[in-house]
Amino acid sequence: MRLRRSLIDLNDLSGDELDYIFDRTRVFQTRAPGPLLDGTAVVNLFFEQSTRTFTSFNLAQMRLGAHVVNLSPNDLSLATKGETVEDTVVTLAAMGISVLVVRHPEPGFPARVATCFDGHVVNAGDGAHAHPTQALLDIFTLREEFGDIDGLTIAIVGDILHSRVAHSTIAGLRSCGANVVLVGPEFFLPGNYAQHGVTIERNLDDVLTKVDAVVLLRIQRERFIAMPMSDEEYIAQYQLNGKRLKRVPERTIVMHPGPYNRGMELDDSVLTFAGWRYAMQVHHGVYIRMAVLDFLVNGVSVVC
C-alpha cells in the first residue's frame, strides 16, 4: 500500500498543487533554495538510457542537498539473483531511502513500485505510458511564454502513439484549458485519440497558420518492428522546416522534449528560429524537478 505521496502521472496533482509547483519553480530559478532535502536519501533507478531526465534529476537533487545514489539495472540483485522488484524496493526503504526516481520500459512499473515502497516514487518515464515531469516542464515553458494558456492552441506533431511525453502533456494541457491539436498519420495517431478539447488533423500545413505553439516528437523507431512509412514520406508530410515556418503566426513557439533528430521531424532552420524553445525547456527541467522533489518530501510551504 502506498504510504507517501508519489508522482506517477499528472492526475496525481490537483490544480492548486500544479500551481504551487510552478510557483516554487519560479522561486528556485530566482535564488538558491538551500538544503531542503538535507538528510534525504534518493535513488535514481533508470532501466533505460537518458541524458536530459537523468542529469536534470541529479542536478535537482544535489542542489537541494540530498544524498544521491545512482543505480543501473546491472547493480540490482534482481538482474542476476532472482530477487523480485518488490523485495528490492523493500530493501532500499529499510536502508533509509526516501525517494525513488524510476524510469522503465514497462508501462505501469513505477506505479507497481509505489505500492510496496514506503517512500516517494517519481515516474521518470514508463514505456509509452507517462512522463509527468517532462509534461510539467513543457507546460511551465508555455506558461512562462504566454502567461495563461487557457484558450491557446497547441499542436503536437509526430509519433504520438508511442510518446509517454505526449500522453502526459495532453492531459495537462486539457486541464489548463488549452486546445490540443494532434497531427500525424493514422499509425502514429489513431482516431480514438480525439476527445473533448483534443482534435486530430492529418495535414500539418492546414494546422500551422492557427497555432500558438508546436510540440514536435521524434519517431520512436525502437518501438516498431517495421516502420510503417518511409523517412522520405514522413519528411514530406510532417517535417517542420524553413518553408513551413513561414506559415506560423509571429508569436508561435516550437518545442521538443528531446532528443530531436535533425533532418527528420525538423531541419536546421528550426534550430535558428526565433521561437525555438528547446534549450529553455531543458533549463526549466532542473527547477521543475527541484520543485517536485521538494513538494513530495516537504509538502506545501509558503512561496516567497
Beta strands, then each sheet from edge to edge (+ up, - down):
strand 1: 41-46
strand 2: 67-71
strand 3: 97-104
strand 4: 120-126
strand 5: 153-157
strand 6: 179-183
strand 7: 198-201
strand 8: 213-216
strand 9: 253-255
sheet 1: 2+ 1+ 3+ 4+
sheet 2: 7+ 6+ 5+ 8+ 9+
end
